[in-house]
Amino acid sequence: MRKRRKKPAWIKKTALDRIEWLFKFARENKKLSRRYVELAVKIAKKYNVRIPYKREYCRKCYALWVPGKNVRVRTDRKNKRVVYTCLECGHKQYYGYQKRKK
């Protein structure tokens, strides 16, 4: 098996710039927002880059979230997590949290 080379830093920076650009236009154009988010996810996978907008879209249907309109945000005290429910497809995403130390 051949060893894969690491992607150069300039390629990753270009990919991040494209992702930021796509999320900016997704916020402006509601009709094409799903397609823009889907393209951003594809770019992130191809160039092995993390998406900085982790909690802004549904991972299942790629809908851009607007709290109160198409996403429900609740806290689960028992399991110490925040539950994001997409109101378009019903998918739930969980993010953990801890109480602040005084």
matplotlib code that plots the C-alpha trace (Angstrom):
import matplotlib.pyplot as plt

x = [0.0, 1.1, 1.3, -0.9, 0.7, -0.6, -2.5, -0.5, -1.5, -2.6, -5.1, -6.7, -6.8, -8.5, -11.0, -11.8, -12.3, -14.7, -16.6, -17.0, -18.1, -20.7, -22.1, -22.2, -24.3, -26.5, -27.5, -28.4, -30.3, -32.8, -33.9, -30.4, -29.1, -29.4, -27.3, -24.6, -24.4, -24.2, -21.3, -19.5, -19.7, -18.4, -15.5, -14.7, -14.7, -12.6, -9.9, -10.1, -11.0, -13.3, -16.4, -16.3, -20.1, -20.8, -24.1, -25.6, -26.9, -28.6, -26.3, -29.1, -30.9, -28.4, -30.9, -29.4, -30.8, -32.6, -33.6, -37.3, -38.1, -36.7, -34.8, -35.8, -33.0, -33.5, -31.2, -31.3, -30.1, -30.1, -27.6, -25.9, -26.4, -28.1, -30.5, -31.0, -34.1, -34.5, -38.1, -37.8, -36.7, -36.9, -33.3, -31.8, -28.2, -26.7, -23.9, -22.6, -22.0, -20.6, -21.6, -19.2, -16.9, -17.1]
y = [0.0, 3.5, 6.1, 9.1, 12.5, 15.3, 18.1, 21.3, 24.1, 26.4, 23.9, 23.5, 27.3, 27.6, 25.0, 26.8, 30.1, 28.3, 26.8, 30.2, 31.8, 29.1, 29.5, 33.3, 32.9, 30.2, 32.7, 35.2, 32.9, 30.7, 28.8, 27.6, 27.3, 23.5, 23.1, 25.6, 23.6, 20.3, 21.7, 22.9, 19.5, 17.8, 20.2, 19.6, 15.8, 16.0, 18.2, 16.8, 20.1, 20.7, 22.9, 25.8, 26.1, 22.9, 23.8, 25.8, 23.1, 19.7, 16.8, 14.8, 17.1, 20.0, 22.6, 25.8, 26.3, 29.4, 29.0, 29.2, 28.7, 25.3, 24.1, 23.5, 23.9, 22.2, 21.3, 17.9, 18.4, 14.7, 13.8, 17.2, 17.9, 20.3, 18.8, 20.4, 19.0, 19.8, 20.7, 19.9, 16.2, 15.4, 14.6, 15.2, 16.2, 16.1, 18.3, 17.9, 20.6, 21.0, 23.5, 26.4, 26.3, 29.3]
z = [0.0, -0.8, 1.9, 1.3, 1.4, 3.6, 1.8, 1.6, 3.9, 1.1, -0.2, 3.3, 3.6, 0.2, 1.2, 4.4, 2.5, 0.1, 3.1, 4.7, 1.4, 0.9, 4.5, 4.0, 0.8, 2.4, 5.1, 2.4, 0.0, 1.7, -1.4, -2.3, 1.3, 1.4, -1.8, -0.4, 2.9, 1.0, -1.2, 1.9, 3.5, 0.4, 0.3, 3.9, 3.4, 0.2, 1.7, 5.3, 6.9, 9.9, 9.3, 11.7, 11.6, 13.5, 15.1, 12.2, 10.0, 10.1, 9.3, 7.8, 5.5, 5.3, 6.3, 7.6, 11.1, 12.3, 16.0, 16.4, 12.8, 11.8, 14.9, 18.5, 21.1, 24.5, 27.4, 29.0, 32.6, 33.4, 30.7, 30.6, 26.9, 24.5, 22.1, 18.6, 16.8, 13.1, 12.5, 8.8, 9.0, 12.7, 13.2, 16.6, 17.4, 20.8, 22.2, 25.7, 28.2, 31.8, 34.5, 35.0, 37.9, 40.2]

ax = plt.figure().add_subplot(projection="3d")
ax.plot(x, y, z, "-o")
ax.set_aspect("equal")
plt.show()
